[in-house]
């Protein structure tokens, strides 16, 4: 059985919806319940056995680097890579190619908080080519990705923000993944989406449609996309 010891965390964006809160901080460094969102993620993954982290930095990279350093104070090894051009999540994954090498890795957005118990399930990749975390949330689908699954709870399709009348699914893409290096074959072939970005979800969809097994994993417990000050206020309330 494959167990994962590497993680890639995406922390390059400014988070403009946070308004003045991100004047001096990248969004993943905003404090939730007393510590940065990114620290919650690093500690949760470290407790699940992840030992090597690659943090993708961009906006206010200095804040992230100064806080985590080489990772020693968290009992892990941390490396950094800079996303120079903000052209979408699909191209960001390419930056992790050397770090991953021939090993599988966890990929998490730096502003997604999940119940830490889920990380142990994500690092247990098993025989799947990839894992995609999902939450059962029919009401949120319009804001994100609808994940279509079969009887084995394997992903068969993935659609971003389905419009009224388009096929949909009650399973919502929860923004934490596990990949084998095969994902790089598909990120390399990406073309820009209608909004002018290279989308990671297009690569995952292509991976599943190529016949490889992308297993959906329903997250237990709390989940939050810390997308705006309102969500932040609820979490810190």
MOGIFEN-V462581 format. One record per backbone hydrogen bond with DSSP energy under -0.5 kcal/mol. NH is the residue of the N-H (numbers start at 0). CO is the residue of the C=O. Records with the same first field share a line. If there is no record, write none. Layout:
NH: CO + CO
//
This chain:
1: 125
3: 122
6: 51
7: 105
8: 53
9: 107
10: 8 + 55
17: 14
18: 15
20: 17
21: 18
22: 19
26: 12
28: 25
29: 26
31: 34
34: 31
36: 29
37: 27
38: 35
39: 35
40: 36
41: 37
42: 38
43: 39
44: 40
45: 41
46: 42
47: 43
48: 45
49: 44
50: 4
51: 4
52: 76
53: 6
54: 78
55: 8 + 53
56: 54 + 80
57: 10 + 58
58: 11
60: 57
62: 59
63: 59
64: 60
65: 61
66: 62
67: 63
68: 64
70: 67
73: 70
74: 71
75: 70
76: 50
77: 69
78: 52
80: 54
82: 56
83: 81
85: 83
86: 84
89: 197
90: 197
91: 87
92: 88
93: 89
94: 90 + 91
95: 92
96: 93
99: 95
100: 96
102: 99
104: 178
105: 5
106: 176
107: 7
108: 174
109: 9
111: 108
112: 110 + 223
114: 219 + 221
117: 114
118: 115
119: 115 + 116
120: 116 + 117
121: 117
122: 118
123: 119
124: 1 + 122
125: 1
127: 124
128: 212
129: 212
130: 177
131: 214
132: 175
133: 216
134: 171
136: 134 + 169
139: 136
140: 136 + 137
142: 139
143: 139 + 140
145: 158
146: 144 + 170
147: 145 + 156
149: 153
152: 149
154: 213
155: 147
156: 147
158: 145
160: 143
165: 162
171: 134 + 169
172: 144
173: 132
176: 106
177: 130
178: 104
179: 128
182: 179
183: 180
184: 181
185: 181 + 182
186: 182
187: 183
189: 186
192: 196
195: 192
197: 86
198: 196
201: 198
202: 198
203: 199
204: 200
205: 201
206: 202
207: 203
208: 204
209: 205
210: 207
211: 206
213: 211
214: 129 + 212
215: 152
216: 131
218: 133 + 216
223: 112
225: 110 + 223
226: 224
228: 16
231: 227
232: 228
233: 229
234: 230
235: 231
236: 233
//
